[in-house]
Amino acid sequence: MDVGQHHSTADELATRADGDERPLTALHPDHVKVLRLRALFIATPLVLAALVLEASGLPWRGMALVPVALAAVWLVLLAPRRRYHARGYDMAADRLRVVKGLLFRADTIVPFGRVQHLDVEQNPLERWYGLATLTLHTAGAHNSSVSLPGLAHETALTMREAIRAHVRRETM
């Protein structure tokens, strides 16, 4: 899927607050690779611990390793792709909509007039793949920041500048 390409299935379309149905923009495809590497960092010690348990003489062979290995395969290979497809965004002229979640779904709309400051962040994995996370900080205590990971770094910078320009216009 190309950067900026829209999802096209009816299931991935959602109604915005103003009743306009618009498709969500997909995250950068390399975000799946970042999610897989993060999962691999979690799964590796678990698999190593299961191997140590197996070597310690459990009553049945595979009692620890089989379930841990199956969970690791799901965590590294299947879950990242599902998480990637469960996330998207829609940037309108005056707001950013961020949708995320598999089990617990969140559909958040941030009006640009509520934005106090913006961050574009990169961890080492994101930097390696040329990705970034755009974070919008708003007034308030509950849900006062909304993060959108998995953007191409240039896309995140462009979005930040567009939002910042809109915020400047409103404050003048």
TAWOWO-V520265 format. One record per residue. RES is the residue in one letter. SS is DSSP state (H for helix, E for strand, C for the rest). OMEGA is omega in whole degrees, -180 to 180 (NA if undefined). D_CENTER is the distance of its C-alpha to the mean C-alpha in whole Angstrom. Layout:
# TAWOWO-V520265
res:RES ss:SS omega:OMEGA d_center:D_CENTER
res:RES ss:SS omega:OMEGA d_center:D_CENTER
This chain:
# TAWOWO-V520265
res:M ss:C omega:-179 d_center:16
res:D ss:C omega:177 d_center:17
res:V ss:C omega:179 d_center:14
res:G ss:C omega:179 d_center:15
res:Q ss:C omega:-177 d_center:16
res:H ss:E omega:170 d_center:16
res:H ss:C omega:-176 d_center:15
res:S ss:C omega:-179 d_center:19
res:T ss:C omega:-178 d_center:19
res:A ss:H omega:-180 d_center:21
res:D ss:H omega:-177 d_center:18
res:E ss:H omega:174 d_center:15
res:L ss:C omega:179 d_center:18
res:A ss:E omega:-178 d_center:18
res:T ss:E omega:177 d_center:20
res:R ss:C omega:-178 d_center:20
res:A ss:C omega:-178 d_center:22
res:D ss:C omega:176 d_center:25
res:G ss:C omega:-179 d_center:25
res:D ss:C omega:178 d_center:24
res:E ss:E omega:179 d_center:22
res:R ss:E omega:178 d_center:19
res:P ss:C omega:177 d_center:17
res:L ss:C omega:175 d_center:13
res:T ss:E omega:-179 d_center:12
res:A ss:C omega:174 d_center:10
res:L ss:C omega:179 d_center:8
res:H ss:C omega:-178 d_center:10
res:P ss:C omega:179 d_center:11
res:D ss:H omega:177 d_center:11
res:H ss:H omega:177 d_center:8
res:V ss:H omega:180 d_center:9
res:K ss:H omega:178 d_center:12
res:V ss:H omega:178 d_center:10
res:L ss:H omega:179 d_center:9
res:R ss:H omega:179 d_center:12
res:L ss:H omega:176 d_center:14
res:R ss:H omega:179 d_center:12
res:A ss:H omega:178 d_center:13
res:L ss:H omega:177 d_center:17
res:F ss:H omega:178 d_center:17
res:I ss:H omega:-174 d_center:17
res:A ss:H omega:-175 d_center:19
res:T ss:H omega:179 d_center:22
res:P ss:H omega:179 d_center:24
res:L ss:H omega:178 d_center:24
res:V ss:H omega:178 d_center:25
res:L ss:H omega:177 d_center:28
res:A ss:H omega:178 d_center:29
res:A ss:H omega:177 d_center:29
res:L ss:H omega:177 d_center:32
res:V ss:H omega:177 d_center:33
res:L ss:H omega:179 d_center:34
res:E ss:H omega:-179 d_center:35
res:A ss:H omega:-179 d_center:38
res:S ss:C omega:174 d_center:39
res:G ss:C omega:175 d_center:41
res:L ss:C omega:-177 d_center:39
res:P ss:C omega:180 d_center:41
res:W ss:C omega:178 d_center:39
res:R ss:C omega:178 d_center:38
res:G ss:C omega:-177 d_center:34
res:M ss:C omega:179 d_center:34
res:A ss:C omega:-172 d_center:31
res:L ss:H omega:-176 d_center:30
res:V ss:H omega:180 d_center:29
res:P ss:H omega:180 d_center:27
res:V ss:H omega:179 d_center:25
res:A ss:H omega:178 d_center:25
res:L ss:H omega:178 d_center:24
res:A ss:H omega:180 d_center:21
res:A ss:H omega:178 d_center:20
res:V ss:H omega:178 d_center:20
res:W ss:H omega:-177 d_center:18
res:L ss:H omega:-175 d_center:15
res:V ss:H omega:-174 d_center:15
res:L ss:H omega:-172 d_center:16
res:L ss:H omega:-176 d_center:15
res:A ss:H omega:-179 d_center:12
res:P ss:H omega:179 d_center:10
res:R ss:H omega:178 d_center:11
res:R ss:H omega:178 d_center:11
res:R ss:H omega:179 d_center:7
res:Y ss:H omega:-178 d_center:7
res:H ss:H omega:180 d_center:9
res:A ss:C omega:-176 d_center:9
res:R ss:C omega:177 d_center:6
res:G ss:E omega:-180 d_center:8
res:Y ss:E omega:175 d_center:10
res:D ss:E omega:179 d_center:14
res:M ss:E omega:177 d_center:16
res:A ss:C omega:-178 d_center:19
res:A ss:C omega:-174 d_center:22
res:D ss:C omega:-178 d_center:22
res:R ss:E omega:174 d_center:18
res:L ss:E omega:178 d_center:15
res:R ss:E omega:-180 d_center:13
res:V ss:E omega:180 d_center:10
res:V ss:E omega:180 d_center:9
res:K ss:E omega:171 d_center:7
res:G ss:C omega:175 d_center:9
res:L ss:C omega:-179 d_center:11
res:L ss:C omega:177 d_center:14
res:F ss:C omega:-175 d_center:14
res:R ss:C omega:176 d_center:12
res:A ss:E omega:178 d_center:12
res:D ss:E omega:-172 d_center:13
res:T ss:E omega:176 d_center:13
res:I ss:E omega:179 d_center:16
res:V ss:E omega:174 d_center:16
res:P ss:E omega:-177 d_center:20
res:F ss:H omega:178 d_center:20
res:G ss:H omega:179 d_center:24
res:R ss:H omega:-175 d_center:22
res:V ss:E omega:177 d_center:20
res:Q ss:E omega:173 d_center:22
res:H ss:E omega:-173 d_center:20
res:L ss:E omega:176 d_center:17
res:D ss:E omega:167 d_center:15
res:V ss:E omega:-175 d_center:14
res:E ss:E omega:175 d_center:13
res:Q ss:C omega:169 d_center:13
res:N ss:C omega:-177 d_center:13
res:P ss:H omega:179 d_center:16
res:L ss:H omega:179 d_center:14
res:E ss:H omega:179 d_center:12
res:R ss:H omega:180 d_center:15
res:W ss:H omega:-178 d_center:17
res:Y ss:H omega:179 d_center:15
res:G ss:C omega:-179 d_center:15
res:L ss:E omega:178 d_center:11
res:A ss:E omega:175 d_center:10
res:T ss:E omega:176 d_center:8
res:L ss:E omega:179 d_center:10
res:T ss:E omega:177 d_center:12
res:L ss:E omega:179 d_center:14
res:H ss:E omega:-179 d_center:17
res:T ss:E omega:176 d_center:19
res:A ss:C omega:178 d_center:23
res:G ss:C omega:-177 d_center:23
res:A ss:C omega:-177 d_center:22
res:H ss:C omega:-179 d_center:20
res:N ss:C omega:-177 d_center:16
res:S ss:C omega:174 d_center:17
res:S ss:E omega:179 d_center:14
res:V ss:E omega:-179 d_center:11
res:S ss:E omega:177 d_center:8
res:L ss:E omega:179 d_center:6
res:P ss:E omega:172 d_center:5
res:G ss:E omega:177 d_center:6
res:L ss:E omega:169 d_center:9
res:A ss:E omega:-176 d_center:12
res:H ss:H omega:180 d_center:14
res:E ss:H omega:178 d_center:17
res:T ss:H omega:179 d_center:15
res:A ss:H omega:179 d_center:13
res:L ss:H omega:179 d_center:17
res:T ss:H omega:179 d_center:18
res:M ss:H omega:179 d_center:16
res:R ss:H omega:-179 d_center:17
res:E ss:H omega:178 d_center:21
res:A ss:H omega:179 d_center:21
res:I ss:H omega:180 d_center:20
res:R ss:H omega:178 d_center:22
res:A ss:H omega:178 d_center:25
res:H ss:H omega:180 d_center:24
res:V ss:H omega:179 d_center:24
res:R ss:H omega:180 d_center:28
res:R ss:H omega:-179 d_center:29
res:E ss:H omega:-178 d_center:29
res:T ss:H omega:180 d_center:30
res:M ss:C omega:NA d_center:33
